[in-house]
Amino acid sequence: MTLSRTSERTGWAKLVLWTPLLVGGVVAAVAASRASRLRRAIRRAIDGNDRSPESIAMLRGAILGNDKASVAAALGPPRTAAHVAGFNKLMVPERFLEADTWYYAFDRAEQSVIAIEFSRGVARDAHVVRAPALPNPA
């Protein structure tokens, strides 16, 4: 009878130890998959000079749902960020994690940026913002 109880306790102990490790492994694999998807989309759209609507949609899809740390790891810290808590103010680069909107240069020729909007630390919107065209002098 003692051997059976010891064996039963050992089984429960193994279950208690292995379950969090297994769940943690799955979570880590999903996070790594999302990060590699984001990096691929960035390489294609920004590094590869692919500005097609499909590429931009792929980049947007890869950004959405990621937390600030993942976006910063993939894109680096933003050069410009804005905090929108009651009023707009530009943030100093060292405090970009506090900002609600991050801006990354996208296409220098057309003077566009990617604006990423965060809600509770997670990217909820990403879109390309283009500078308005200046009128031709007559």
matplotlib code that plots the C-alpha trace (Angstrom):
import matplotlib.pyplot as plt

x = [0.0, 2.9, 4.5, 1.2, 0.9, 4.5, 4.1, 0.9, 2.6, 5.6, 3.1, 1.4, 4.8, 5.9, 2.6, 2.9, 6.5, 6.1, 2.8, 4.2, 7.3, 5.2, 2.9, 5.9, 7.5, 4.4, 4.1, 7.8, 7.3, 4.3, 6.2, 9.2, 7.0, 5.3, 8.7, 10.1, 6.9, 7.4, 11.1, 10.2, 7.5, 9.9, 12.7, 10.3, 8.6, 11.4, 14.7, 13.5, 11.9, 8.6, 5.9, 3.1, -0.3, 0.2, 3.5, 2.2, -0.8, 1.6, 3.7, 0.6, -0.6, 2.7, 2.9, -0.7, -1.0, 2.7, 3.7, 6.0, 9.0, 8.6, 8.1, 11.2, 13.2, 12.3, 12.3, 14.5, 13.4, 11.3, 12.9, 9.7, 6.9, 3.9, 1.9, -1.8, -3.1, -5.3, -3.0, -0.3, 3.3, 6.4, 8.5, 12.2, 13.8, 14.7, 11.1, 9.6, 8.0, 5.6, 4.3, 1.0, 2.1, 5.4, 6.7, 9.2, 10.6, 9.2, 10.0, 12.3, 11.5, 7.8, 8.4, 6.2, 6.3, 4.7, 2.6, 2.0, -0.7, -0.6, -3.4, -2.4, 1.1, -0.2, -0.1, -3.7, -3.2, -0.5, -0.7, 1.5, 1.3, 2.5, 3.6, 1.3, 2.6, 3.8, 2.3, 4.5, 5.7, 4.4]
y = [0.0, 2.4, 1.7, 2.6, 5.9, 6.8, 6.1, 8.2, 11.1, 10.9, 11.0, 14.1, 15.7, 15.1, 16.5, 19.6, 20.2, 19.4, 21.3, 24.8, 23.9, 22.6, 25.6, 28.0, 26.2, 26.6, 30.3, 30.8, 29.1, 31.2, 34.4, 33.4, 32.7, 36.1, 37.8, 36.0, 36.9, 40.6, 40.5, 38.9, 41.5, 44.3, 43.0, 42.7, 46.1, 48.3, 46.7, 45.2, 48.5, 46.6, 49.3, 47.3, 47.3, 43.6, 44.2, 47.0, 44.9, 42.1, 44.5, 45.9, 42.4, 41.5, 44.5, 44.3, 42.4, 42.7, 44.4, 47.4, 45.4, 43.1, 46.0, 47.8, 44.6, 44.2, 47.8, 49.4, 52.4, 54.9, 58.2, 60.0, 59.1, 60.9, 60.5, 61.0, 61.2, 64.2, 66.2, 65.5, 65.9, 64.6, 62.2, 62.3, 59.2, 57.7, 57.6, 56.1, 53.1, 55.6, 56.8, 55.7, 56.3, 55.5, 56.7, 55.0, 56.3, 54.2, 55.8, 58.9, 59.6, 60.0, 61.2, 58.7, 57.1, 54.1, 55.2, 52.5, 53.1, 51.2, 50.5, 49.1, 48.3, 46.3, 47.5, 48.1, 50.1, 50.6, 52.7, 54.6, 58.4, 60.4, 64.0, 66.3, 67.1, 70.7, 72.6, 73.3, 76.9, 78.7]
z = [0.0, 0.8, -2.6, -4.4, -2.5, -3.2, -6.8, -6.9, -5.3, -7.6, -10.6, -9.2, -8.5, -12.1, -13.4, -11.2, -12.4, -16.1, -16.8, -16.3, -18.3, -21.1, -21.1, -20.9, -23.9, -26.0, -25.1, -26.0, -29.3, -30.2, -29.2, -31.3, -34.2, -34.0, -33.7, -36.8, -38.7, -37.8, -38.8, -42.2, -42.9, -41.9, -44.2, -47.1, -46.7, -45.5, -46.3, -49.6, -50.8, -51.5, -51.1, -52.6, -50.8, -50.1, -48.4, -46.3, -45.3, -44.4, -42.3, -40.6, -39.8, -38.4, -36.1, -34.7, -31.5, -30.5, -27.3, -27.1, -26.2, -29.2, -31.6, -30.2, -30.4, -34.1, -35.3, -32.7, -30.6, -32.5, -33.5, -32.6, -30.2, -28.9, -25.7, -25.9, -22.3, -22.4, -24.7, -27.3, -26.4, -28.0, -25.9, -25.4, -26.9, -23.5, -22.5, -25.7, -23.9, -22.2, -25.5, -27.1, -30.7, -32.3, -35.7, -37.9, -41.2, -44.0, -47.4, -47.5, -51.2, -50.5, -47.0, -45.3, -41.8, -40.2, -37.2, -34.6, -32.0, -28.8, -26.3, -22.9, -24.3, -27.3, -30.9, -32.0, -35.2, -37.7, -40.9, -43.3, -43.1, -46.1, -46.0, -48.0, -51.5, -51.9, -54.8, -57.7, -57.9, -60.9]

ax = plt.figure().add_subplot(projection="3d")
ax.plot(x, y, z, "-o")
ax.set_aspect("equal")
plt.show()
